[in-house]
Amino acid sequence: MRFFRNSGLPKTFWLLWAGTIVNRLGGFVIPFLALYLTGPRGVPVGTAALMVSLFGAGSFTASLVGGELADRLGRRPVMLLSFLVAPVAVMTVGLARALPLIGVATAVLGFFTDLYRPAVSAAIADMVPPADRPRAYGLMYWAINIGAAVAPVAAGFLARIDYLLLFAGDGLTTLLFGLIVVFGVRETRPDELEGRATPSIAQRARAIAGEPVLLAFTALALLIGTVYAQGHVTLPVDMAAHGLSPEQYGLVIAINGALIVVLGLPASNAAPRWPRFAALSAAGVLLGAGFGLPAFVTTLTGYAVSVVIWTLGEILGATVAPAVVADLAPVDKRGLYQGVFGAAWGLAFLTGPVLGGWIYQSFGATALWLSCLAAGAVLAIGYQAMAPAARRRAAAVGGRPEVAPPA
């Protein structure tokens, strides 16, 4: 308990952090949804893939809607809406028999599962001073990955008993996060926004369109997500093409989660000392180098080294990027900015597999991995190019002093 008291971060943050771990420890359904549909439900593979895509579509929409609602209604109501409706949706998916109902319920589940995320990100920006935001967001990222590392293993054991346990466990842990919010989390939206007239959605959308720094940062996030998606889509295909088994892919990709769990906490503690855009440029270089390496190596060891390199880039980027978004956001648009940023990642996981698969099939694996290498260079240059404008913007909204360390 002394650690939490002396951490310099508020109690409400730690409650959200603990709730995130609980929720992610029960993230059983999505990793096993395709197996559940093609197994016990006997759904064709193509249809099962469509169902998973419906979840992604719901998640993408939730980022935009959740951010807007967090600014209009407050952070806490959006969290509660998400945590109370998602358990109903997940049990509907588990109990439904008709494919149309499963499809609708899966899309609804994707929406309410991720509706809370912009609200939590905005709440962190409300509570945590700019200098400590990289540490706070890094700790949340670490919590997410602790759960992500454990949940699939636990889900595998539960699925052996009864797939319905996956849905019940997922819904229960989400509900527990909701109870943490009900009894422990106060509203964090700044008091200065109370009673202020909120512009219409169209006006706020036009305001976002007139924010070139945010749009540029979001475009780079979309590029990062597109590259990162290859680790779960085209990487296993390429490894199989070189005679490596699914078990060997599982071993290699497990390095990603293990490194994040081991290095995530020290990275979070060190992050306040990092110049924002220097760290992001380094993340781009590491991401590009890691995903570019398979163009030159085809052994198990080579693929493992590749994952190590791009995971280091992932840790850097995931720790710093949300803090930059918080720095750029006016106080009345914190939820909206985080929602737009989150939507870029959601879009990347819808388009990234399609684009990567097309390059792989049309031009070959080497062209795909060299494209990822080039994307890393674009990211590094792009972050450096936008750094001065981003610092000026952050200073203008009070998110971060213009005398920030040079990028």
N, C-alpha and C positions, 0 to 999 in steps of 0.2 A: 504493500500500500504506500510505503514511503516513496517508492519510485514514481507513482502516479502523482502524489502530492508535490514532489519536487521536480516534476517534468517541465513545468512552465506552461503546460497546456491545460485548458479548463476541464472541469469535471464532465461537462456535457460532451466534450470531444471524446473523452475516454468511454463514456456510455455508448456513443455511436460506434466507436472502435470495437468495443466488446460485442455489440449487436451485430456488427459486420462479420466478425468471426463466427458467431453462433449461426447466422444466416448462411454463410458460405460453407460451414461444416455440413449443412444439410442440403447443399446444392446437388441433389441426386439425379433429378429427372432429366435435365438437358443432355448430360453426357451419355445417358442410356436410352434416350427417347427413340432413336432410330432402331436400336436393338429391340426395344419393347414392341415397337410397331411391326417390325419384320418378323419377330419371333412369336410371342403369344397372340398377337392380333393378326398375323398372317398377311400384313400389308406389303405390296410390292415395294422394292427398293426405291424406285422413282417416286412413288407416292409418299414414302416415308421421308425422302429428301425434301419434298415439297412441304411437308408438315414442319420440318425443322426450319425451313426458310420462312414459313409463316411466323414462327417464333421470332426470327430475326427481324421481320418486318414490324412486328409489334414492338420490339425493343427499340428499333430506330425511331418509330413514331413517339414512343414514350420519352425519349431524350428531349425532343422539342416541346412536347406538351408539358412534361414535368417541370422543365425549366421555367416556362411561362407561368404555370400555376404556382410555383414556388415564390415567384415575385408578386403575384396577385393575391394569393390566399395566405401565404406564409409557408415556412419550411415544414413545420410540424404537421399541419393538416395533410400535406401531400405525402409525407412519410406514412402517416396513419392510413390514408386511403390505399396506398400501395400494399402495406403489410396486412391489411384486413381483407382485401379483395383477392390478392394473389393466392392465398391458401384455398379459397373456394374454387378458383380457376384450375389449380393444379389437381385437386381431387376430381374435378369434372373431367379433365383429360384422362385420369386413371380409371374412372368408372364408366366413361362413355363407350358405346359400342358402335354407333353409326359414324362413318368417316366424316361426313359434313360437320357433325357436332364436335368430333375430335379436332378438326381443322379450325373451327371457330374458337374453341376453347384454348387451343394452342396459341393462336394469335392474341387472344385476350390475356393469356398467361404471360406471353412475351411483353405485352404492354405494361401490365401491373407489376411484373417482376422487376422491371427497371425504371418504373415511374419515379421512385424515390431518389435515384442517384443524383440528379441535378440538385435536388433539395439538400441532400447531405453535403455535396460539394459547396453549395452556397452557404450552408450553415458554418462550415469550416472557415470560409472567407469572412463571415460575420464575426466569428469568435477569435480568430487567430491573427495576430499582427503580421504584416507582410514578410518580415524577416524570418518568421518561424513557419510560414506556410509550406515551404518544400518539405520540412520535417513532418508536419502534420499530414500532408497528402501522401508522403512516402510511407508513413505508418499505416495509413488506410490501405494503400496498395499492398503492403506486407500482410496485413490482416486478410485481405481478399485471397492472397496466394497461399496462406496457411490453410485456409478452408479448401481452396481448390486442390491442394496436394492431398488432403485427407479424404475429401468427399467421394471421389471415384472409387477408392479402395473400399470404403464402407459400403458404398452402393453396390459393389460387386458381391459382397457377402449377403446383403439384403435381397438382391435379385435372385440369388440361389434359393432363398426361402419363398419369397412371393414378391412379384414386381409391385404389387399394391403398397408394400411397405416403403418403397421409394417415394411414392406420391405422398403418403401419410407423413413420412419423416421430413420431406421437403416442406410441406405445408406447416408442420409443427414448428420447425426452426424459424420460418418466416414469421409465424404468429408470435413466437417468443421475442423476436426483434421488435414487433409491434408493441408488446407489453413493456419492453424496456423504454420505448418512446413514450407510452402512455404515462408511466409512473416516474420516469427519471429525466426526460428531455424537455427542456423549456423551449419556447419559441425564441429564435435568435434574430429574426428579421429586425433591422434597426428601427428604433422607435420613431426616428425622423420620417419614416415612410408612412406611419399611421395617419390616416386622414388625407394623405396626398392623392390627388386625382391621378389615376393610372391611365396612360395613353391607350388607345385602342390597339388591338393586335396588329392591324394593318400599319399603324403608325410605328409600332415597335419593330415590325418586320422591315419597314423602310429605314429605320434607324440602324438596324444591323447591316443592311445593304450599304449604308454609308460609312461603315467602319472598316476601312481597308486593312488595318493592322490585324483585327480579329479574323477577317476573311482569309488573309494570307496565312495566318497561324493555323487556321482550321484546314486550309488546303494542304499544308505540310503534314498535319495530323492524318489527313486522308491518305496521303502518300505513305506515311509510316505504317498505317494500318493495312494498306494494300500489300506492302512487303511482308509485314509480320504474318498475315494470313497464310502465306505460302508454307510456313512451318507446319501447318495442320492440314494442308490440302495437297500441294504438289511435292513437298519434301518426301512424304511416305511413298508416293508414286515413283519418284526418282530413285529412292533407295531400293525399292522392289525391282526396278529395271536393272539395277546393278547387282542383283542376286542376294540382297539382304532381306531378312524375314520381317514380318510384322512385329515379332517380339523384339528384334534388334532396333526397329524404329521406336518402339515403346521405351526401350532402355535409353536411347539417345534423347528423346524428347523429355524423359524424366529428369535429365540434367537441368533443363530449363526451370522446372519447379523447385528442384533442390537448391540451385544457386540463388533463386529469389528468396527462398526461406532463410538461407544462410547469410546472404549479403544484404537483404532488404533492410534489416534493422540498422546495421552500421551505416549503410548508405543514407538512410533517413536522418540519422544523427549528424552526418557530415554535410548534408545538402545545404543547410543555411550558409555555409562558407563558400559554396560554388557560385560563380557568376552564372546567371540563368542561361544566357544564350551560348556561352562557351560550353556549358554542360550539354545543351541540346545539340550543338554542332558535333561534339564528340559522340553523342548518342547516334547521330546520323552516320558518322564514319564507321562506328562499330557495327551498326545494323547492316550497312551496305557491305562491309568486309565479311561479316559472318554469313550473310546470305549469298554473297558472291563466291565464297570459297568452294562450294560444290561444283562450280564450273571447272575446277582444277583437281579436285580429289574425289575419289569414289569408294574409299574404304570406310569401314565402321569408325575407325579412329578419326579420319578426316571429317566425317559428318559430326562426330562428337565435338571436335574442336570448333567446327562451324557454329554449333548450338551454344557453346560457351561464349564465343565472341559476340553473337547477336543478343544473347541474354544480358550481357553486361550493358549493351546499348539500351535494351529494354528497361533495365533498372534505372539507368540515368534519365531516360526520357519520361518514364512514368512517374518518377519522383518530382521532376521539375515542371513538366508541362502544365498540370492543373494549377500550380501556383502562378504561372505566367497568366493564365486565363483569369484568375482571381485578381491579379495586379491590374489587368486591362479593364476590368468591368466597373462601370459606375455602380454605386451602391444599390440603385433601383433596378439594375439589370444583372445582378450576380447569378441568379438562377437561369436566366435566359442565355447568358454567355456560356455557362457550364453545360446547358442543354445543347447548344449549337456545337460545342466542342465534342460532347459525347455522341451526338448524331453523326459526326464525321467518322468516328470509330465504328459506329453501327453500320454506316454505309459502306465502309471499307470491308467489313466482313460479309456484306452482300455482294459487292462487286469484285473484291479481291480474288476470291476463288474462280470466278468466271474469267477475269482477265488473265490470271496466272495459268489457268487451264488452257485458255486459247493460245497463249504464247508457247506453252509447253508442247501442245499438240501440233501447232502450225510451224514452229521454228526450232523446236527441240529444247532439251533441258539446259544446254549451255547458254543459249540465247536468253532463257528465263533468268538464270543466275547472274549473267552479266548485266541484264536489265536492273536487277536488284542492286548490283554494285554501283551502277550509274545513279540509281535513285538515292543511294546513300550520299553520293557526291552532291546531288541536287539539294538534299536536306541540309548538309553541312553549309553549303554556300547560301542557301535560302535563309537559314537562321541567322547567320552573320550579317546578311544584307538587311534584314528587318530589325535587327537589334536596336539601332539608334531611334528609329521611329517608335518602337515598342516602349523604350524607356521614357521617351517624351510623353507618350500616351499615358503610361502608368503614373508619371508625375502629375499629369493634368487631372487625373481622377483621384489622386491621393493613394493609389495602390502601392507605389514604391517610389522612393526619391530618385530624382534624375541623376544624383551623384552615385548611383549604383556602381559596383565594380565594373570595369570594362569587360565587354564580352569578347 
